[in-house]
Structures are given as structure tokens and as C-alpha cells.
């Protein structure tokens, strides 16, 4: 299972690991692990353009 955090600048990341929070990206691995979840691990940054590859806008 994976989690995602969004950089808000100055090394800070907003995330919803256990609850919505803001932490320094180096502190992400120190977050408390929820039952059934793996320990969070910082694996690097990805550009928004790469995340959005293949995105298709929903037509309602």
C-alpha cells in the first residue's frame, strides 16, 4: 500500500498518513505506522507532469 505527499516548499510535505499533517520530508519515515500498513519510506520526488501521464479528464 502506498501513500502520497505533496511538496509545499521549504522541504515541507502535506500528507494524510494517519491524519492530515505537514512534516519535513526527512521526518516522513518517523511517522507512526498504522496497523496493517508498512512503515512510510521516503523514496524521492516526482514531478507533477510525470504523475499526470495518462490522466484523462472525466466527462460528466
DRENMISE-429026 format. One record per atom (N, C-alpha, C, O): x, y, z. Coordinates in steps of 0.1 Angstrom, whole numbers, plus 5000, padded with zeros to 4 digits. Layout:
BEGIN
XYZ...
This chain:
BEGIN
500949885000500050005000500950125000501950125007500550224993501450344992500750474997499450474998501550575000500950695004501650804995502650784989501050914995501551024987501551154995500651185002502651234994502751365000502951464989503651434979502551584991502751694981503651794987503351844998504651834980505651934985504952064985504252104976505152134996504552274997505652374999505452495002506952334996508052414997508852415010508352365020510052465010510952465021511152335028511252325040511052225020511252095025510052035032510151925038508952105032507752055039506851985029506652015017506151875035505251795027503951785034503851765046502851805027501451785033501051645029501251605017500451575038500151435036498951395044498551475053498451275042497251225050497651085054496950985051498751075062499250935066498250875076497650775073498250935088497250895098496150995099494950965100496551125098495551235097496351335088497551325086495651435083496351535075497351605083497051655095498551615078499651685085500651745076500651715064501551825082502651885074503851845082504051875094504851785075506151745081507251785071507051795059508451785077509651795068509751665061509551555067510151665049510251535041511151435048510951315046512151485055513051385062512451325074512951215079511351385079510651325091509551225087508951165096509251215074508251125070508450975075507450915079509650935075509950795079509750775094509750665099509650885101509450875116507950875120507650865132507050885110505650885113505250745119505750645115504250745128503750625134503050545124502350595115503350415124502850315114501450265119501350215130500450275111499150225114499050075112499850015105498150015119498049865119497749825104496849885098498449725099498249675086498949755075498949725063499649865079500449945069501949925071502349885081502649945060504049935061504650075066503950175064505850065071506450185076506650285064507150235054506350415066506550505054508050515051508850515060508350535038509650545034509750655023509050645013510650745025510950845015511650785004512750735006511150794992511750734980512150834970512850804960511850964972512251064963511151154958509951134962511451244949510551344943510151304929510951244922508951334925508451304912507751434907506951494915507951474895507351594890505851574888505451454885505051674889503651664887503351614873502351544870504151664863503951614849504051464848503251404841504951404855505151254855503951184861503451084856503451244872502251184879501051184870500251094870500951294862499751314854499751244841498751254833500851174837500951094825499751004824499550924833499051004813497850914811496550964817495550894816496651074824495351134831494351164820494651224810493151124823492051164813490951234822490451184832490651354817489651434824488251354823487851304813487551354834486251294835485251384828485251504831484351324820483251394814482051354821481651234821481351444827480151414834478851444826477751424830
